[in-house]
Amino acid sequence: MNISKSIMASLLLLPAAVACTTGEKAADEVIVERPDVTVQDGKFTPEVLMAMGGVSSPVVSPDGKRVLYSVSFTSIEQNKSNAELWVMDIDGGNQVRLTTSPKSEYNATWIDGGNKIAFLYPQDGKMQIFVMNADGTGRQCVSNVEKGVDGFLFSPDESKVLYISQVKWAQEVTDTYPDLDKANCHIVDDLMYKHWDEWVKTIPHPFIADFTGGKVGAGTDIMEGEPYEAPMKPFGGIESFAWTPDGKSVVYVSRKKTGMEYSVSTNSDLYQYDLATKETRNLTEGMMGYDTAPAFSKSGNYLAWLSMEHDGYESDRNRIFVMDMASGKKTDITADWDYTVDGFAWNDDEKSIVFFAAYQGCEPVFSIDVETHKIDTVASGQYDYAAVVPVADGSLITMRHSYMSPNEIFSVSKDGELSQLTHVNDDLLAQLKEVKVEKRLVPTTDGKQMTTWVVFPPDFDPTKKYPAILYCQGGPQQAVSQFWSSRWNLRLMASQGYIVIAPNRRGLPGFGTEWNAQISGDYGGQNMKDYFSAVDYMKKEPYVDGEHIGAVGASYGGFSVYWLAGHHDHRFAAFIAHAGIFNMEAQYLETEEMWFANWDMGGAPWDKNNKVAQATFATSPHKFVQNWDAPIMVTVGEKDYRILASQGMMAFNAARLRGVPTRMLVFPDENHWILQPQNAILWQREFFGWLDKWLKPQQ
């Protein structure tokens, strides 16, 4: 269920390749610029949140002198977002916007020694590879892939390009019954017929093509005839591939399973494909969990990747493995480090790797010595870092965000000096009233200390009383670190006059393997006691209005809300659950990735001899509806195939039948998240409207 983590100054003329015709523009031809939003009285609102730019995807030029990056803006009126490409000097100077387009540019990278930039952009309704000069001129489409390009990676000498494209997987009705051309039916014979938000009709495959004369030639499917994904759906991308520095072979990630076998397993492997012999070998055979994110050292002597140990456990500890390509020896260089790694990159000297990882409620950047395995902190503080791009001079380009502000790009010198390079959102942030964040250590019922973030409203006065919100994290094993969210935004919640309580309850990374793993098979157990501990601890503060505390959450956080509603003993005055599990027995049979259900629930509900499974299903929220006594709002997306909308509908119906005040938002075109801008604004307005109604009755 982890899902797992997100982009202006000068404007150039619209490139000829995407120039709009004269006359009225079609809706998708309107260029999205930064919304003109007025901040009134310093208040942070959903509209201000939506106006903030999204900074992402920093890429350092080959000479180490420039940084290419993306900035996206969202238009509520046009109901869409758009990402444009920017470039700046390595010290943050000379920031120039390169593209001004009606649609987003993606996957941008430097080629031709930094003289050109390649990226993805739609052409005739399909994503294709484009190339332009480093100053944004001379833009042209260089590929013509029939089913479009989902991602690409040039070979080191740029004579070839690996690209991802979709190939047919499922049989259509007309394949079997060509005379029934108007029939509309899914014929299903095995599991994994749908995934997250789609009925699986195609799967991604890697293709390799020549790049000559500035054009991408015909591609060869290096997995032709194989019914397997590469990259893996739904979130795998170009990071699932790595060229050897000599350009003679490619390493790719795939889980070579289908149907039920695919549905119950997380055992992906790294495969090396030789371009000359067309032979493929499995580099990680016998390693049973997820193996992902391959990356070669500069010389190609070593391959590093992220590896989980256990098959079927998608939230296992991510380790950094390194393989000596000459001997084949594999080494877990993080064997003595009890935390999970989120992302990494090689330093040019091949002696160390930089990485970022959840650690004690934040997400710092670390460096690990490949030989000695010694770990040093590179960048820390009350922040989350979200990228690591080493520079040849020993410095580092990274991104940073926190509860207070969204991503911006920073540099870290080899001496550890941190400098902010982009300032996309500084002007909006400067207009907002400040909120305070405190880190508390809350005693738990089993004698441990739980890191809990507390976010206070603007103009906080400790002599007054404030309503509070318990934030319940999803995942269930996703860190409650210093994240910035476009929807579950803790600063936004606090800015509406609430004290926000965000515990790092059992089952979250950043506090060791034991803390992270405890939740599996114990959904209604210790982690729920941790929530009660956090609320009871904060209720002792004289400024917390103990009669007006709400609980909110999505996914596993939604499950938490439903469970708390049946056990809270009058702790909460209102609830909001989005995409939450209500009936665990139904969820076991409705969800698609069965490895998750088997690992976290312990097994099937009909296995009466499985004590773990039986204990888990006994805690299902639907079995405690008789105890519901506080108002509850439910929100669902009908394209959510991870936790079906029927789960929320059952909860709504149960509350209504019980006479509990309730409200439900059903989004027919949304999946596990609320992604469309106007839907997101609607959701926020309803969210705070519901909380204000029940937690601020005196106002």
Secondary structure, DSSP 8 states (H G I E B T S, - for coil): ---------------GGG---SSS--GGGS----------TT---HHHHHHS-EEEEEEE-TTSSEEEEEEEEEETTTTEEEEEEEEEETTS-S-EE----SS--EEEEEEGGGTEEEEEEEETTEEEEEEEETTS-S-EE----TT--SEEEE-TTSSEEEEEEEEE-S--HHHH-TT-TT-------SS-SEETTEE--EEEEEEEEEEETTEE---EETTTT----SS-TTT--GGGEEE-TTSSEEEEEE----HHHHHT----EEEEEETTT--EEESSTT--S-EEEEEE-TTSSEEEEEE-SSTT-TTS--EEEEEETTT--EEETTTT--S-EEEEEE-TTSSEEEEEE-BTTBB-EEEEETTT--EEEEE-SSSEEEEEEE-TTS-EEEEEE-SS---EEEEE-TT--EEE---TTHHHHHHS---EEEEEEEE-TTS-EEEEEEEE-TT--TTS-EEEEEEE--TTT---SS---SSS-HHHHHHTT-EEEEE--TT-SSS-HHHHHTTTT-TTSHHHHHHHHHHHHHHTSTTEEEEEEEEEEETHHHHHHHHHHTT-TT--SEEEEES--S-HHHHHHH-S-HHHHHHHH-S-TT-TT-HHHHHHHHT-GGGGGGG--S-EEEEEETT-SSS-HHHHHHHHHHHHHHT--EEEEEETT--SS--SHHHHHHHHHHHHHHHHHHH-TT-
